[in-house]
Amino acid sequence: MTAMILSAEHERMGLWGLIEQAAPRWPDQPMLVSRQGDGATFGEYRERVLAMAAGLADLGIGRGDVVSWILPTWVDTVVLAGALSRLGAVQNPIIGIYRHREVGFCARQAGSKYLISPGIFAGFDYAAMAAEIAVDVDGLRTLAVGPGSFPRGDPARLAAAAATEPGDVRWICYTSGTTADPKGAKHSDLTVGAFGRPMAERLDVQPGDRYSLTFPFPHIGGIGLLFMALERGCTHLLDETVDPEATVRFLSEQGCTHAGTGTPFYLMYLAAQQQLDRPLFGDLKVCPGGGAPIPPAIHRRVVAELGGVGVASGWGLTEAPVLTNGAVDDPDEKLASTEGRALPGVDLITVADDGTRCAPGAEGELRAKGPQVMLGYMDSSLDSEAFDSDGYYRTGDLGIIDADGYVTITGRLKDIIIRHGENISAKEVEDLLFGLDGIADAAVIGLPHERTGESVCAVVVLAAGARVTLESLAAALADAGLRRQATPESVEIVDALPRNPAGKVLKRELQRQFGPSSTRDPQD
């Protein structure tokens, strides 16, 4: 009964309600610890939120105002999210890789009153960009901040917090498109926070556990982890930039129990472990996964070399974050090869090309209903295509739901290479590449070809000292069971794959770099 009462209160009070409840529950428990030296207990977090909320109110920010913020993963950034929630503002977190065109589009479409940014960070002048955008966006004000320089004020002057209705838009989160304009997904506190508790249960997150939050906090996954901390009493370990040595050392020294969150991170951890004669993470429970499917070979290496149960992957989108997640007590083979089962309350189906529902084990487009599904797009004209006639959100991901409910992502509707009329799943080839000796990272892309339509190109990062040729790669893939028609016809070796903050490979960048390729004549 208590849990049901808390849930109802959360729906009314939203993020601020969770902050109010967490502070007296774990007043001295660390909530945030940053590699840069800042930190806050749950009690301190509440006090900092109130002081910042008062400072923002002094700037004229209040209920219903839209505030865009493009900020690193600072403790003060997490405080800002709480402060804006206390004021009842609508938040538009923007990932740091966005630049003038995308940020300007977001602020303009969202109707932002403020754009909060760093000054110069990671070699880029965000404040100058914000000032240029403000010239073209009516009514937009800018605020440049840094750790310790966010607005502060007297909490005694704050008006009473207003209740938040479940359907109130409190977040506008834009997808990370690379060529088209970003799409703004409207979320409430209820939809953004819906996955924190069930995901924590799947991952056995307990009070005092130390969970890595070293990816960009403005990503919707970061916002959801804030809700998780407030509900479970765990500590989040923050880093403003990811450094292969310093970040991993920080997580190790802090006793990280949940070391996420995607293939690039696991590769860093594995490389660091190979240099040590002791466990890198002595208290590791699990490596949470997200952003992109994890190759089974990576999971098996994590189990063998890092310990814990391995990788427990989750799957979702900006429009519907974390629809599925693996659990620490799942069978090893399910952890290795699936994205877990649907979270409680999620109705997940697969739909065939003809619109009929697929039987268990058959591939189709994954569609979902659930408490974390967005309220709709900022551009409402996109909603009719996003949802089917039965109200399911069309994820655009291809997958299989087996008889036990475990979900395997097999590709994207648009991540299919069509060669000589045959559909080739890029993920199928990528998973095999990750199992080959000498391959540290890999992506498979389709390149235009005048005769075959598309050719298959493998873009690989080699392990230290490894060498590969197209012939050796093809032979190894054949030995691994790949059919000849899906074998890469070209291989490109790079130092690193371009990825977005969620860990997804930016395949369009690779296609621009290595294509079009109409001069090569792939074998039939």
N, C-alpha and C positions, 0 to 999 in steps of 0.2 A: 504493500500500500504506500509506503514512504516513497519508493522509486516512482510510482505513478504520480504522486503529488509533486515531486521534484520535476518530473517531466512536464507537467502542466505549467508549473511556474516558469520553467525554461522557455516554453513556448510563448509566454506572455512577456517575460523580461529579457529573453534573448541572451546575448553575450554578456551584457552588464549584469544580468541576474546570476549568471554562473560566476562572475568575478566576485560578486557580493557573497555568494555561498562558499566559494573556495577559500577566501581569505581567512575566515575564522576556523575553518576546518583544518587547514595546514598552514598556520601563520608563519612558522619558522622553517618550513620545508622549502629548499631551493626550487624555484620554478623555472628560472632562466639563468644559464651560465654561458658567457661568451668567451671565446678565445681571446678577444680583445680586452678582456678584463672586467667588463661590466657584468652585473647580475642582479637578481631580485628574488626574494622569497615570495610566497603567495601573498603574505601580508604587505610586504613592500610594494608588490606589483599594484595592488589596489590603491595604495596611497599615491603612487606615481601616476596612475591613471587619473585619479581625481585632480591632482595638481595640473596635469597636462590638459585635462578637459576644461579646467578653469581658464587656462591660458588661451586655449583655442576659442572659448566663448568670448574672451576679451577681444579677439579678432573679428567677432561677428558671426562665428560659425554656430549654427543651431540646428534644431530638429528639421529634417527634410533637406538640408543643404547637401549638395553633392561635393565630395572632396576627393580629388584624384591624388594618389601618392605613388611615386616611383622611387623606392628606397631600398638600400641594402638590408641584409638580415642583421639589424642591430637590435639590442634590447629595447632601445627607445622606439623602434619601429613597431615592435609588438605592443609596447605601451600605447602608441598612437592608435592602434586598432581598438584597444579598449576604451581610450578616451573619446574617440569619435562615436563609439557605441553608446557611451554614457550620455552624450549629447543628442543621440537620436539622428545623427547624420547618416547619409548614404555614402558608402565607401566604394571607391573605384581604384583598387590596387592594380598597379601596372608593373609587369616584369621588366627588369633592367635592360634587356636587350632591345627594347623598343626605342625608336628614335623619332625624329621630328614628325614624319608622316603619320606613324601609328599613334604616338602620344597625342598629337593634335587632333586626330580623328576621334580618339577616345574621349578627350576632354570636351570636344565640340558636341558629339552625339549625346554624351551623358549630361550635358548642361552643367559642367563643373563650376563651382564658385571659387575653389582654390586648387592649385596644383602645387603639391609639396614635393620637393626633390632635394638631393644633396647639392653641394656646390660642385667641385671637381671630385670625381670618384673613379678609380680604376682607369685614370687617364682621359676621362671624358667629362666635359663641362656640362653637367645637367642643368645648372642654374641658367647658363646662357641659352640652352635649348628651351627651357621653360619660358624665359623672357621673350624669345622669338615667337613661341606659340601663342603667348598671351596677346601679342599684337593682332593676331588673326582670329582670336576667339573672344567674342563679346562678353564683357563682364568678368573675365577670368583674372584672378589675382594669383601671384606666385609667392612661394615662401621657400627659401633655401635653408636647410638645417644640417646639423651634424650631431654626433653623439654628445649629449650634454647641453645642446643649444636649442632644443625644442621649446616651444612656448610653455610657460609655467604661470600659474596664478593661484589665487586664494580659493580653495574649495568651498569655503563658507559662502561664497557669492553664487554658487551654482544653484540653479532652480532644481526642483525635485525631478527625478528621473521619471519619464513617462513610460507606461507599459508599451510593449511591442507586440503587435498582433502577428500571428503566424504568417499571414499573407503580405505583410509590409516588406517592400523592397528595401533591403539594407546593404546589398552588395551588387555591384555591376562588374563582372569579371569577363575580360575579353580573351578570346581564343588567340593562340599564337600563330595566326596565319602568316605566310611568307610573301604572298603576292597580292591576294585580294585584301580588301579592308577587313580588319578584325571584326569578329561578331561578338556583341556584348550580351552576355547571359545575365539575366536578372535573378538574383537569389535573395532569399530571406535569411535571417539568422537560423531558422529551422532547417532550411535546405542545406546551407553550408555546414551547419553543425551536426547534421543527421548521421554522418558516418563515424564521428569520433568515438562514441561509446562502443558500438558493435565492432569496429575495427580493433579497438583496444582489447576487447574480450577475445577476439581471434588471436591477437598477438601477445596475450597474457601480460598486458601493461598494468603494473601495480604501483601504488604510492612509493615514491623513492626510486623507481626505475629511471634510467638515464637514456633518453631517446635523442638520436642525432637529428638536428634541424639545421643542416648545413647547406641546403639548397635555398633558392630565393623565397623568402617568406611571402612576398606578394602573390606567389602562385597559390591557386585555390587550395592545394594540398597543405600549404603552410598555414593558411587560415584555419583549415579544419583541425590541424594539430594543436592550435591554440585552444580550441574547444576541448580537445582530448586532454590536454594538461589540466584544465580547470575541472574536468569531470573525474579524472583518475588520480590526480596528485603526483604525476610524474614530472621529472625535470627534463627540460629541453636544452640540448647543447648546441649553441649557435656559433656560426662563423660567417663573417661578412664576405669573405672570399675563400674559395677552396684552393688549398695548397696541398700537393700530394704528400709532402712531408709534415708540414706544421699542422694541418687539419687532422691527419691521421694520428699524429702524436698527441694532440689535444684530446681527441676522443678516447684514445687508449688511457691516458693519464686520468681522465674523468670517469673511468669505469663504465664505458658505454655498454648498455644492455641490449639496445635496439639500434643496430648500425645499418642505416639505409643509404641510398634509396633507389639505386639503379645500377646498371652495368658499369658505368664509369667509376662509381664509388667502390664497387666490389673489386674491380681490377686494381684500384689503389690499395685497398686493404690487403689483397692477396700479395701484391708486390712488397708491401711493408712486412708482412708476415714472413716472407722468404728471407728477410734480412735478420730475423730474430731467432733466438733459441728458447723463447718463452712465448706463451700465448699473447697475441696482440690485444685481444679483448678477453680477459680472464672471466668476466661475468656475462658473456654474450648469451642471450637467449635465442635471438632470431635476427635475421637481416630482412627488414621490411622492404618490399619491392613495389615499384610503381613507375608510371610514366611511359613505360614500354615493356613488352614481354621480355622476360629474362631467359636466355638460352639455357636449356637443361644442363649443359656442360659447366656453366658458371655455378649453378646451384650445387652440383656435385663437388666442385672444387671448394666451395665455401664450407660444406659439411666436413670435408676431409682436412682442410687446412686451417680454417678459422674456428670451427666447432659450432655449438648450438644445433638447432634443427635445420639450419641452412636458410634459404631464401623463402619467405612467405609472401608471394606476390599479390598485389591488388590491381584492379582494373577499373577505370572510369574515365570521365572526360570533364572538361571545364563545365559543360552543361549538366553533368550528372556525376559528381565526384564519388569515387570508390563505391562502385556497385557490387563488386565481389572482393573477397580477400581470402587468402589461405590462412590456415590456423596452425598453431604450434603442435597440435596433436593430429594433424592430417598425416596420412601415409606418405612416406618419403617420395614415392613415385608421383603422387598427386602434387606435392610441393615442387617437384622438379619440372613437371610438364604442364601445369595448369595455373590459372589465376585464382584458384580457390572457388568457393561457392558464393552464391548471391547472399548479401547481408540480409538480416531480418527485415521484413517489410518490402523487399525488392522483388518485383514480379518480372522475371527475365525470360524472354522467349527468343527463338531463332525463327527467321522467316525466309522462305525460299524465294527464288526469283519471280515465281508466279504469284507471290503474295500469300501462299499457304504456310501454315506453321509446320516446322520440321519436327520429325520424330527425334527422340534422344539419340545422340551419336551422329546426326546428320548436320552438315555444314549449312549455315545460313547467316543472314544479317542479324546481329544481336539487337534487340529492342527492349526497352525497359520502362517500367513504372516504378516509382518509389519516392520516399520522403526527401531524397537528395536531388531529385530532378528539378531543374530550373523552373522558374515561373513563366519564362518565355524570353524571347530576344528583345533587345532594345528596338530593333527594327522588326516590328510585329509582322511585316510581310513575309518574314522568313519562317514564321511559326507553322504555317500550313504544310510546308515541306518537311519541317523538323519532326512533326508528330503525325502518326498515321491515323486512320479513321477511328481506331479503337483507343486512341489516347496514348499509345506507346511512343516513347522517344526513339527515333531512328539514330542509332549510334554511328552507323557507317562502318562498324567493325564486323568482320566475318569471324565466326566462331562456331564451336561445337559445345553443346551442353550434354554431358554424358548421363547415364541412367542414375547416377548418384548425385547429380547436380553440379559437378565440377565443370568449370568453363575453361576451354582452351581457345585462345585467340589465334586464328589461322592467317589473318591478314586484314587489309583494308579493302573496301570495295574499290578504292582507287589505287591500292598498292599491289595491283596485280600486273605482271608483265605479260603482254599478249604477243607471243612469237609464233608466226605461222598459224595464227588462229587458236593456239593453245594457251590456256591460262596457266601461268607459272606463279606460285606464291613466293614472294621475296622472302618471307619469314621461313619457309621450309628450307631454302638454301642457306639462309643466315644461321639457322640452328645447327646445321651440319658443319658450317665453317667454324663455328665456335668450338666444335669438338676436335678440330685438327690441331696437331702439334705446330707450334710456331705462329698461330693466329691469335693475336691479343684482342683485336676488336674487328668488327666486320659489318658491312652494309651491302645490300644487293639492290641495284637500281636497273631500271629499264632505260635504254638509250634508243632514240629513233633510228630506224634503218629503212632504207627505201625499198628493200625487197622483202624482208621478213616482218616489217612493221616495227618490231622492237628487238633489240639484242639484250642479252643478260650480261651485266657488268658487275663484278665483285670488287668492292673497294675495301682494302684491308689495312690494318695496322699490325705490323709484325712484332713478335716478341724479340727481346734483345738477342742478337746473333743469328736470328732466323733468316732464311732465304726462301723465296717461292717464285716459281714460274707458272705461266698459264698451264703448261703441260703437267707439272707436278700437282697443281691444284686440281685440275680436272681428274687426274688419276686418283687422288686421295678422295675426292667426292664420289667418284664411281665406286671405290672400295667401301665407302660409307653407305652406299645404296641409292645414290641419286640417279634418276633416270637421265639418259643422254640429252633429251630434249630440254632439260632444265639446267644443264651444265653451263657455267659462265663462259662466254666467248671472249671476254677480255678481263684483265685484272689490273687494277690501279693500286699502287702502294702509297699510303699517306702517313704522316706523322701522327695525326689525330683526326677523328671524325667530328664534323660540326654537329653540335647538339643544342637543343633548347634547354631552358632551366629544368624542365621536367625529365630530361635525359633522352628525349626522342631525337633520333638522327634527322638532321635537316636534309632530306634527300633531294629536295629541289636545288639546294646549293651544290650538291654533288653532281646533279644532272647538268647544271649550268657549267660546272667546271670541266666535266669530261664529255659532254655532248654538245651539239648533236654529232652522231657518229654514222654518217652515211657512206663513208669511204671503205670501211672494213666490211668484209663479206663473210658473216658467220657461217659456220658449217651447218648443214641441214640436220 
